[in-house]
Structure formats: structure tokens, C-alpha cells
Amino acid sequence: MEMRYCGRGLPRKPVAEGWYLVHNDVTPAKPLGFRGFRAWIQDSKDDLVECSCDFGGCRNAEVNRHYRVRRGA
């Protein structure tokens, strides 16, 4: 599995087909990194569940469908 962290913010454009925008199982907070909230894109959908949060209000949250790590995965 390949991963790329979103350290400077969420992608401004839709991620490529076959890639998934993911965040960890920490309460979303703005900015990314605050209180341990992390996001990345990855090329595997294993152990992910679709998420409907607003990424803690992070900019560009509405650009991509996103997922979170399944609890207990």
C-alpha cells in the first residue's frame, strides 16, 4: 500500500481514481495535525469505512469523498 500524508492541507482537486482520502480515528480538528488529527491519501480501500464528517472544517473538505480507518482494524 502506498500512502501520502496531507501535511499542508487537503487536496484542492479530486484525488485520482483508485486513491482514497483518509483520516485517522481521532475527532477531526482544524488545522490538520491539531490534537493528533491526521489525513493522507492511499491506494487501498482495505480497513476503511466511508465518513460523513466535515474534516473539522478543514479547507477543501468538500472536494473529495473521504474515509476513516475502521475502528479495531
C-alpha positions as a printed Julia matrix, in Angstrom:
73×3 Matrix{Float64}:
   0.0    0.0    0.0
   1.26   3.47  -0.85
   0.41   6.48   1.35
   0.99  10.23   1.05
   0.31  12.44   4.08
  -1.65  15.69   3.68
   0.59  17.81   5.88
  -0.21  21.19   4.32
  -3.93  20.71   3.86
  -6.44  18.63   1.97
  -6.18  18.14  -1.79
  -7.68  21.03  -3.77
  -8.74  18.74  -6.61
 -10.35  15.29  -6.61
  -7.85  12.52  -5.92
  -7.09  10.15  -8.81
  -9.28   7.1   -9.34
  -8.06   4.23  -7.2
  -6.82   6.56  -4.46
  -8.71   7.35  -1.24
  -8.64  10.34   1.09
  -8.42   9.0    4.65
  -8.18  10.34   8.18
  -7.35   8.61  11.42
  -9.89   7.74  14.09
  -9.33  10.96  16.07
 -12.0   13.64  16.41
 -11.49  15.91  13.36
  -9.86  19.21  14.22
  -8.61  22.22  12.31
  -5.83  22.59  11.23
  -4.63  19.15  10.21
  -2.28  17.82  12.87
  -4.12  19.53  15.75
  -4.86  17.11  18.61
  -3.38  14.24  16.59
  -5.79  14.57  13.65
  -4.0   13.32  10.51
  -5.07  12.83   6.89
  -3.5   11.12   3.88
  -4.3    9.57   0.54
  -3.71   5.89  -0.09
  -4.14   3.4   -2.91
  -6.02   0.72  -0.94
  -9.54   0.7    0.49
  -8.83  -2.14   2.94
  -9.93  -1.46   6.55
 -11.65   1.84   5.61
 -15.22   3.0    6.16
 -16.82   5.97   4.42
 -17.05   9.01   6.7
 -19.51  11.91   6.65
 -17.7   14.37   8.93
 -16.59  17.76   7.58
 -12.91  17.17   8.39
 -13.23  19.53  11.34
 -13.96  22.39   8.93
 -10.64  21.98   7.1
 -10.44  23.84   3.8
 -11.26  21.73   0.69
 -13.14  19.1    2.75
 -15.99  19.07   0.24
 -13.78  18.25  -2.77
 -13.38  14.51  -2.09
 -15.42  11.68  -0.65
 -13.39  10.53   2.31
 -12.9    7.61   4.63
 -11.64   6.89   8.11
  -9.74   3.94   9.47
 -12.15   1.26  10.7
 -12.1    1.03  14.5
 -10.21  -2.02  15.68
  -8.57  -2.51  12.27
